[in-house]
Structure formats: structure tokens, C-alpha cells
Amino acid sequence: MAYVTMTTRSAGYVVPASEWNQLIANDEACAVAGFTTAGDLFYGTGSKAGSRLGIGSTAYSRLRTNSGKTAPEWAMDGWNPVNPPASANANDDEFNTGSLSANWTEFDPNSDLTVSVGDVGCKFVQASRAGNNNVGIYKTLPAGNFTIWMKAITLATLAAYSYASIILWETPTDTSKKLLTVQLHRDATVYAGIEAVEWTNYTTSSSTKLATAETGSRATNHLWIRLRRNGTNYYVDISQDGVGWISANAGAAITLSFTPSAMGIGSNNGNTGATQTVLFPFFRYLGSDVGAAGIVGGNR
């Protein structure tokens, strides 16, 4: 669109329709020329001149339109740890399709678990059973180093204990085989902690690899939990916000007495006579060890 010099008119002169249309066209051409990058805004200054405002040269801070020209909305598209990664892994699951993906298989030896997917992500409702009873969903664990992370939420403080976990299975199709749970633990004393426990089978624990606890006002019903593998060493990190991570074992590695073949999420209900509910907004996998301070997920 080109600029056209308008004819000088005296006061009171009626502008012909053709020149009025050209005036509008010139105004549009001026605005278009002012925009050089998607997301720019054009604004007036104190001298009434037009100036270009560049918005968002990086993925951390940009504006985008969400709803089209008839009802434009502008929203900050900043980095958020809950948002899907910019480049998702094939093993990631945001649990936002309304049903559980066929990529998952349920591990539920006693038929105690009901799994659903909805607005809150993946929801586990686990019926009461005396003693430990680890249940969950799993998929094949790729070989090599990895970083697995998720957010775990327990919805109530129950009489005994409630666990929401990352789980590694030796062989999930065989209930006599070993597993590792890296779990958010809550119980009736308003206790919250992160634990890593190796199990002889889904009901019998064999060794606690690490355990930390918070009580009273510092207890929480949710944690971001991350499990990393580097060679034969495993590391556990936790976060309250998904951004700042700390090692749950003072940076020390834990080792396993078995080689896992499957990964996933799970729960364990130790409350006789009470059903427990836990939530998992997402599950994510990266085929490398990001390190203790690595920031992962979100709009990176």
C-alpha cells in the first residue's frame, strides 16, 4: 500500500469521496509500515507522533492474540512449569484428552484403582485395603539416562498414610517382581515428606533409600517430583513450584538392586476403610539427565 500526496484544500472545502478513501488508505499504510514484527503495538507519544512498541523478542515474554479480530484478546505467554514443553517427548502426557491414552497400562493387582482423565489431569481413586498396595499406570522405560518429572497432589489427610509416586517397575506384568517408588507421603499428623523406597513386590517394602519430612505449617499436599538416572545412579529432586529444584538426598545418588523396564505414576492407600484420591496434572520424560539445578518443562 503506497502513500499518496493529497491536494491542498481551503477551509470549508468538502472532501470528495475518492480523496476521503485515499486518506483512509494513507492512514492504513502508515500503520502497516510501523509494524515490523509479529506482536508489535502502535501507540501515541506525548508529541502525538506514532511510535512502534516491540513486544516479545523471546519465548519468555510475548503477546499473542487468542480469539480473532472480532474479539481480540492479548495474553502473556510467559514461561510456566505446568505448560507443556516447547518440544514434547513422545513419552510425555499432559492428561488433557478426556481419557487415558492407550500408551498406558494399568497396574492394579487387586482391582482397587479407578483411573480417569479430566480437567484436573489424571485422577486416581484407590479403594481401601489393609496394608501396602502400590497401584499405578506404566509404559516402557527407554534405555539410557533420563529425567522423569511430575506434579503429585493428595486431596486429603487420611487416618494412616497416602502416597502419590513416580514408580519404576522391574517387570510390571509379574506381581512378584521389584519396584521403586519416589513418593509424596502424607498422613494424619499433618506430615509431608518425599521418600524413595525399593519394594520386594507391590506390597512388601525392602529398603528406604531416602526420606525427608516437613510437619505443621510447612507440610504440603503437593510437590513436583523428579527422578533422574545417570548410568546406574539415581537422583531425586523436589520442588514446591516447578521452577526451583533441590536434591532430596543432599545430592547423593541412590542405587537399585534391579534393572527397571517400565516407568509411570502410582499411589498407595494405607487407610483401612477410606478411599484416597490423588491427582497428576502431567507426566514428562526426557532422555537425558538435566542435573540437580536443571529447569525443565513449561514454555522454555
TORKOL-4160 file (C-alpha; in steps of 0.2 Angstrom, whole numbers, padded with zeros to 4 digits, m for minus):
300
<pt num="1" X="0000" Y="0000" Z="0000"/>
<pt num="2" X="0008" Y="0017" Z="m0005"/>
<pt num="3" X="0007" Y="0034" Z="0001"/>
<pt num="4" X="m0002" Y="0047" Z="m0010"/>
<pt num="5" X="0001" Y="0066" Z="m0008"/>
<pt num="6" X="m0016" Y="0074" Z="m0005"/>
<pt num="7" X="m0022" Y="0090" Z="m0014"/>
<pt num="8" X="m0021" Y="0106" Z="m0003"/>
<pt num="9" X="m0039" Y="0112" Z="0001"/>
<pt num="10" X="m0046" Y="0128" Z="0008"/>
<pt num="11" X="m0056" Y="0129" Z="0024"/>
<pt num="12" X="m0074" Y="0123" Z="0021"/>
<pt num="13" X="m0070" Y="0113" Z="0006"/>
<pt num="14" X="m0080" Y="0096" Z="0005"/>
<pt num="15" X="m0068" Y="0082" Z="0003"/>
<pt num="16" X="m0073" Y="0071" Z="m0012"/>
<pt num="17" X="m0077" Y="0053" Z="m0008"/>
<pt num="18" X="m0062" Y="0047" Z="m0018"/>
<pt num="19" X="m0050" Y="0058" Z="m0008"/>
<pt num="20" X="m0058" Y="0053" Z="0008"/>
<pt num="21" X="m0055" Y="0035" Z="0004"/>
<pt num="22" X="m0037" Y="0039" Z="0000"/>
<pt num="23" X="m0035" Y="0047" Z="0016"/>
<pt num="24" X="m0040" Y="0031" Z="0025"/>
<pt num="25" X="m0029" Y="0021" Z="0014"/>
<pt num="26" X="m0014" Y="0033" Z="0019"/>
<pt num="27" X="m0018" Y="0030" Z="0037"/>
<pt num="28" X="m0018" Y="0011" Z="0035"/>
<pt num="29" X="m0002" Y="0012" Z="0025"/>
<pt num="30" X="0006" Y="0022" Z="0040"/>
<pt num="31" X="0000" Y="0009" Z="0052"/>
<pt num="32" X="0006" Y="m0006" Z="0042"/>
<pt num="33" X="0023" Y="0002" Z="0040"/>
<pt num="34" X="0025" Y="0005" Z="0058"/>
<pt num="35" X="0024" Y="m0014" Z="0062"/>
<pt num="36" X="0040" Y="m0024" Z="0059"/>
<pt num="37" X="0037" Y="m0039" Z="0070"/>
<pt num="38" X="0023" Y="m0050" Z="0074"/>
<pt num="39" X="0016" Y="m0044" Z="0091"/>
<pt num="40" X="0021" Y="m0026" Z="0089"/>
<pt num="41" X="0009" Y="m0012" Z="0095"/>
<pt num="42" X="0007" Y="0005" Z="0088"/>
<pt num="43" X="0005" Y="0019" Z="0101"/>
<pt num="44" X="0004" Y="0038" Z="0103"/>
<pt num="45" X="0018" Y="0048" Z="0112"/>
<pt num="46" X="0017" Y="0065" Z="0121"/>
<pt num="47" X="0020" Y="0074" Z="0104"/>
<pt num="48" X="0006" Y="0065" Z="0096"/>
<pt num="49" X="0018" Y="0056" Z="0085"/>
<pt num="50" X="0016" Y="0037" Z="0082"/>
<pt num="51" X="0029" Y="0025" Z="0089"/>
<pt num="52" X="0032" Y="0007" Z="0087"/>
<pt num="53" X="0032" Y="m0004" Z="0103"/>
<pt num="54" X="0041" Y="m0021" Z="0100"/>
<pt num="55" X="0033" Y="m0035" Z="0111"/>
<pt num="56" X="0042" Y="m0051" Z="0114"/>
<pt num="57" X="0058" Y="m0055" Z="0106"/>
<pt num="58" X="0060" Y="m0070" Z="0116"/>
<pt num="59" X="0048" Y="m0085" Z="0121"/>
<pt num="60" X="0049" Y="m0079" Z="0139"/>
<pt num="61" X="0038" Y="m0063" Z="0136"/>
<pt num="62" X="0027" Y="m0061" Z="0121"/>
<pt num="63" X="0009" Y="m0056" Z="0117"/>
<pt num="64" X="m0002" Y="m0066" Z="0106"/>
<pt num="65" X="m0020" Y="m0064" Z="0100"/>
<pt num="66" X="m0031" Y="m0078" Z="0106"/>
<pt num="67" X="m0048" Y="m0075" Z="0099"/>
<pt num="68" X="m0048" Y="m0067" Z="0082"/>
<pt num="69" X="m0051" Y="m0049" Z="0075"/>
<pt num="70" X="m0069" Y="m0048" Z="0081"/>
<pt num="71" X="m0065" Y="m0050" Z="0099"/>
<pt num="72" X="m0046" Y="m0048" Z="0101"/>
<pt num="73" X="m0038" Y="m0054" Z="0117"/>
<pt num="74" X="m0020" Y="m0051" Z="0122"/>
<pt num="75" X="m0012" Y="m0063" Z="0134"/>
<pt num="76" X="0005" Y="m0065" Z="0141"/>
<pt num="77" X="0013" Y="m0081" Z="0135"/>
<pt num="78" X="0027" Y="m0082" Z="0148"/>
<pt num="79" X="0037" Y="m0097" Z="0155"/>
<pt num="80" X="0026" Y="m0108" Z="0166"/>
<pt num="81" X="0032" Y="m0125" Z="0173"/>
<pt num="82" X="0014" Y="m0133" Z="0171"/>
<pt num="83" X="0013" Y="m0129" Z="0152"/>
<pt num="84" X="0019" Y="m0142" Z="0140"/>
<pt num="85" X="0037" Y="m0141" Z="0135"/>
<pt num="86" X="0040" Y="m0132" Z="0118"/>
<pt num="87" X="0047" Y="m0149" Z="0111"/>
<pt num="88" X="0037" Y="m0163" Z="0119"/>
<pt num="89" X="0044" Y="m0180" Z="0121"/>
<pt num="90" X="0034" Y="m0195" Z="0114"/>
<pt num="91" X="0033" Y="m0201" Z="0132"/>
<pt num="92" X="0025" Y="m0185" Z="0139"/>
<pt num="93" X="0007" Y="m0185" Z="0144"/>
<pt num="94" X="m0002" Y="m0169" Z="0149"/>
<pt num="95" X="m0018" Y="m0179" Z="0153"/>
<pt num="96" X="m0029" Y="m0167" Z="0144"/>
<pt num="97" X="m0038" Y="m0178" Z="0131"/>
<pt num="98" X="m0053" Y="m0183" Z="0142"/>
<pt num="99" X="m0047" Y="m0202" Z="0143"/>
<pt num="100" X="m0032" Y="m0211" Z="0147"/>
<pt num="101" X="m0020" Y="m0214" Z="0132"/>
<pt num="102" X="m0018" Y="m0232" Z="0126"/>
<pt num="103" X="0000" Y="m0229" Z="0128"/>
<pt num="104" X="m0003" Y="m0233" Z="0147"/>
<pt num="105" X="m0006" Y="m0250" Z="0155"/>
<pt num="106" X="m0014" Y="m0251" Z="0172"/>
<pt num="107" X="m0005" Y="m0260" Z="0186"/>
<pt num="108" X="m0019" Y="m0265" Z="0198"/>
<pt num="109" X="m0017" Y="m0282" Z="0205"/>
<pt num="110" X="m0032" Y="m0281" Z="0217"/>
<pt num="111" X="m0044" Y="m0271" Z="0206"/>
<pt num="112" X="m0043" Y="m0256" Z="0219"/>
<pt num="113" X="m0039" Y="m0242" Z="0207"/>
<pt num="114" X="m0051" Y="m0231" Z="0196"/>
<pt num="115" X="m0041" Y="m0220" Z="0184"/>
<pt num="116" X="m0049" Y="m0205" Z="0175"/>
<pt num="117" X="m0043" Y="m0191" Z="0165"/>
<pt num="118" X="m0052" Y="m0174" Z="0165"/>
<pt num="119" X="m0049" Y="m0155" Z="0169"/>
<pt num="120" X="m0038" Y="m0159" Z="0184"/>
<pt num="121" X="m0027" Y="m0171" Z="0174"/>
<pt num="122" X="m0025" Y="m0189" Z="0179"/>
<pt num="123" X="m0035" Y="m0194" Z="0194"/>
<pt num="124" X="m0033" Y="m0210" Z="0204"/>
<pt num="125" X="m0046" Y="m0215" Z="0216"/>
<pt num="126" X="m0040" Y="m0230" Z="0226"/>
<pt num="127" X="m0051" Y="m0241" Z="0237"/>
<pt num="128" X="m0046" Y="m0246" Z="0255"/>
<pt num="129" X="m0036" Y="m0261" Z="0258"/>
<pt num="130" X="m0026" Y="m0267" Z="0273"/>
<pt num="131" X="m0008" Y="m0264" Z="0272"/>
<pt num="132" X="0003" Y="m0258" Z="0257"/>
<pt num="133" X="m0004" Y="m0259" Z="0240"/>
<pt num="134" X="0005" Y="m0250" Z="0226"/>
<pt num="135" X="m0005" Y="m0247" Z="0210"/>
<pt num="136" X="m0002" Y="m0236" Z="0195"/>
<pt num="137" X="m0001" Y="m0234" Z="0176"/>
<pt num="138" X="0015" Y="m0238" Z="0167"/>
<pt num="139" X="0024" Y="m0238" Z="0150"/>
<pt num="140" X="0040" Y="m0245" Z="0143"/>
<pt num="141" X="0056" Y="m0236" Z="0151"/>
<pt num="142" X="0068" Y="m0232" Z="0137"/>
<pt num="143" X="0086" Y="m0237" Z="0140"/>
<pt num="144" X="0099" Y="m0224" Z="0145"/>
<pt num="145" X="0100" Y="m0209" Z="0156"/>
<pt num="146" X="0083" Y="m0200" Z="0159"/>
<pt num="147" X="0074" Y="m0186" Z="0169"/>
<pt num="148" X="0056" Y="m0190" Z="0174"/>
<pt num="149" X="0046" Y="m0177" Z="0182"/>
<pt num="150" X="0028" Y="m0174" Z="0188"/>
<pt num="151" X="0017" Y="m0165" Z="0200"/>
<pt num="152" X="0008" Y="m0175" Z="0213"/>
<pt num="153" X="m0007" Y="m0169" Z="0223"/>
<pt num="154" X="m0015" Y="m0178" Z="0238"/>
<pt num="155" X="m0033" Y="m0172" Z="0241"/>
<pt num="156" X="m0035" Y="m0176" Z="0260"/>
<pt num="157" X="m0025" Y="m0180" Z="0275"/>
<pt num="158" X="m0031" Y="m0198" Z="0280"/>
<pt num="159" X="m0030" Y="m0208" Z="0296"/>
<pt num="160" X="m0015" Y="m0218" Z="0290"/>
<pt num="161" X="m0005" Y="m0213" Z="0275"/>
<pt num="162" X="m0007" Y="m0208" Z="0257"/>
<pt num="163" X="0006" Y="m0209" Z="0244"/>
<pt num="164" X="0007" Y="m0202" Z="0226"/>
<pt num="165" X="0023" Y="m0208" Z="0217"/>
<pt num="166" X="0034" Y="m0210" Z="0202"/>
<pt num="167" X="0036" Y="m0229" Z="0200"/>
<pt num="168" X="0049" Y="m0239" Z="0191"/>
<pt num="169" X="0045" Y="m0257" Z="0189"/>
<pt num="170" X="0056" Y="m0272" Z="0186"/>
<pt num="171" X="0043" Y="m0282" Z="0177"/>
<pt num="172" X="0025" Y="m0275" Z="0179"/>
<pt num="173" X="0017" Y="m0290" Z="0172"/>
<pt num="174" X="0024" Y="m0300" Z="0186"/>
<pt num="175" X="0017" Y="m0295" Z="0203"/>
<pt num="176" X="0031" Y="m0304" Z="0212"/>
<pt num="177" X="0045" Y="m0293" Z="0205"/>
<pt num="178" X="0053" Y="m0277" Z="0212"/>
<pt num="179" X="0048" Y="m0259" Z="0211"/>
<pt num="180" X="0054" Y="m0242" Z="0216"/>
<pt num="181" X="0043" Y="m0228" Z="0222"/>
<pt num="182" X="0048" Y="m0210" Z="0224"/>
<pt num="183" X="0033" Y="m0203" Z="0233"/>
<pt num="184" X="0025" Y="m0189" Z="0241"/>
<pt num="185" X="0019" Y="m0195" Z="0258"/>
<pt num="186" X="0005" Y="m0188" Z="0269"/>
<pt num="187" X="m0003" Y="m0194" Z="0285"/>
<pt num="188" X="m0014" Y="m0189" Z="0299"/>
<pt num="189" X="0000" Y="m0180" Z="0309"/>
<pt num="190" X="0000" Y="m0167" Z="0295"/>
<pt num="191" X="0016" Y="m0174" Z="0290"/>
<pt num="192" X="0023" Y="m0172" Z="0272"/>
<pt num="193" X="0038" Y="m0179" Z="0265"/>
<pt num="194" X="0047" Y="m0186" Z="0250"/>
<pt num="195" X="0053" Y="m0204" Z="0251"/>
<pt num="196" X="0062" Y="m0216" Z="0239"/>
<pt num="197" X="0058" Y="m0234" Z="0243"/>
<pt num="198" X="0063" Y="m0251" Z="0235"/>
<pt num="199" X="0050" Y="m0265" Z="0236"/>
<pt num="200" X="0052" Y="m0283" Z="0235"/>
<pt num="201" X="0035" Y="m0283" Z="0227"/>
<pt num="202" X="0020" Y="m0272" Z="0226"/>
<pt num="203" X="0015" Y="m0274" Z="0244"/>
<pt num="204" X="0032" Y="m0278" Z="0253"/>
<pt num="205" X="0045" Y="m0264" Z="0256"/>
<pt num="206" X="0063" Y="m0270" Z="0257"/>
<pt num="207" X="0073" Y="m0254" Z="0260"/>
<pt num="208" X="0071" Y="m0235" Z="0261"/>
<pt num="209" X="0083" Y="m0226" Z="0250"/>
<pt num="210" X="0079" Y="m0209" Z="0257"/>
<pt num="211" X="0066" Y="m0200" Z="0267"/>
<pt num="212" X="0063" Y="m0182" Z="0272"/>
<pt num="213" X="0049" Y="m0174" Z="0281"/>
<pt num="214" X="0040" Y="m0157" Z="0285"/>
<pt num="215" X="0027" Y="m0155" Z="0298"/>
<pt num="216" X="0015" Y="m0142" Z="0304"/>
<pt num="217" X="0013" Y="m0126" Z="0293"/>
<pt num="218" X="0027" Y="m0132" Z="0282"/>
<pt num="219" X="0018" Y="m0148" Z="0276"/>
<pt num="220" X="0011" Y="m0148" Z="0259"/>
<pt num="221" X="m0002" Y="m0158" Z="0249"/>
<pt num="222" X="0008" Y="m0156" Z="0233"/>
<pt num="223" X="0025" Y="m0157" Z="0226"/>
<pt num="224" X="0034" Y="m0158" Z="0210"/>
<pt num="225" X="0044" Y="m0174" Z="0210"/>
<pt num="226" X="0059" Y="m0178" Z="0198"/>
<pt num="227" X="0069" Y="m0194" Z="0196"/>
<pt num="228" X="0085" Y="m0194" Z="0186"/>
<pt num="229" X="0096" Y="m0208" Z="0181"/>
<pt num="230" X="0114" Y="m0206" Z="0176"/>
<pt num="231" X="0122" Y="m0223" Z="0172"/>
<pt num="232" X="0117" Y="m0234" Z="0187"/>
<pt num="233" X="0115" Y="m0220" Z="0199"/>
<pt num="234" X="0098" Y="m0212" Z="0203"/>
<pt num="235" X="0094" Y="m0195" Z="0210"/>
<pt num="236" X="0078" Y="m0187" Z="0217"/>
<pt num="237" X="0074" Y="m0169" Z="0216"/>
<pt num="238" X="0059" Y="m0160" Z="0223"/>
<pt num="239" X="0051" Y="m0143" Z="0220"/>
<pt num="240" X="0037" Y="m0133" Z="0228"/>
<pt num="241" X="0034" Y="m0123" Z="0212"/>
<pt num="242" X="0041" Y="m0132" Z="0197"/>
<pt num="243" X="0055" Y="m0119" Z="0195"/>
<pt num="244" X="0067" Y="m0120" Z="0209"/>
<pt num="245" X="0073" Y="m0138" Z="0212"/>
<pt num="246" X="0083" Y="m0145" Z="0227"/>
<pt num="247" X="0090" Y="m0163" Z="0230"/>
<pt num="248" X="0081" Y="m0173" Z="0242"/>
<pt num="249" X="0096" Y="m0183" Z="0247"/>
<pt num="250" X="0109" Y="m0169" Z="0249"/>
<pt num="251" X="0115" Y="m0173" Z="0231"/>
<pt num="252" X="0119" Y="m0191" Z="0235"/>
<pt num="253" X="0114" Y="m0205" Z="0222"/>
<pt num="254" X="0104" Y="m0220" Z="0226"/>
<pt num="255" X="0106" Y="m0237" Z="0218"/>
<pt num="256" X="0094" Y="m0251" Z="0214"/>
<pt num="257" X="0095" Y="m0270" Z="0216"/>
<pt num="258" X="0086" Y="m0272" Z="0200"/>
<pt num="259" X="0085" Y="m0266" Z="0182"/>
<pt num="260" X="0068" Y="m0257" Z="0179"/>
<pt num="261" X="0059" Y="m0260" Z="0162"/>
<pt num="262" X="0044" Y="m0249" Z="0165"/>
<pt num="263" X="0040" Y="m0231" Z="0172"/>
<pt num="264" X="0024" Y="m0222" Z="0177"/>
<pt num="265" X="0014" Y="m0215" Z="0191"/>
<pt num="266" X="0006" Y="m0223" Z="0206"/>
<pt num="267" X="m0002" Y="m0222" Z="0223"/>
<pt num="268" X="m0003" Y="m0232" Z="0239"/>
<pt num="269" X="m0018" Y="m0231" Z="0251"/>
<pt num="270" X="m0014" Y="m0237" Z="0269"/>
<pt num="271" X="m0031" Y="m0231" Z="0276"/>
<pt num="272" X="m0042" Y="m0245" Z="0281"/>
<pt num="273" X="m0060" Y="m0241" Z="0277"/>
<pt num="274" X="m0056" Y="m0225" Z="0267"/>
<pt num="275" X="m0054" Y="m0221" Z="0249"/>
<pt num="276" X="m0040" Y="m0210" Z="0244"/>
<pt num="277" X="m0039" Y="m0198" Z="0229"/>
<pt num="278" X="m0023" Y="m0192" Z="0221"/>
<pt num="279" X="m0020" Y="m0181" Z="0206"/>
<pt num="280" X="m0006" Y="m0180" Z="0192"/>
<pt num="281" X="m0008" Y="m0165" Z="0181"/>
<pt num="282" X="0005" Y="m0171" Z="0169"/>
<pt num="283" X="0019" Y="m0184" Z="0166"/>
<pt num="284" X="0035" Y="m0180" Z="0157"/>
<pt num="285" X="0051" Y="m0189" Z="0151"/>
<pt num="286" X="0067" Y="m0183" Z="0144"/>
<pt num="287" X="0081" Y="m0194" Z="0138"/>
<pt num="288" X="0095" Y="m0186" Z="0147"/>
<pt num="289" X="0100" Y="m0181" Z="0165"/>
<pt num="290" X="0096" Y="m0162" Z="0167"/>
<pt num="291" X="0106" Y="m0161" Z="0183"/>
<pt num="292" X="0101" Y="m0156" Z="0200"/>
<pt num="293" X="0098" Y="m0137" Z="0195"/>
<pt num="294" X="0090" Y="m0141" Z="0178"/>
<pt num="295" X="0074" Y="m0132" Z="0174"/>
<pt num="296" X="0063" Y="m0142" Z="0164"/>
<pt num="297" X="0045" Y="m0141" Z="0156"/>
<pt num="298" X="0035" Y="m0126" Z="0153"/>
<pt num="299" X="0037" Y="m0114" Z="0139"/>
<pt num="300" X="0056" Y="m0115" Z="0138"/>
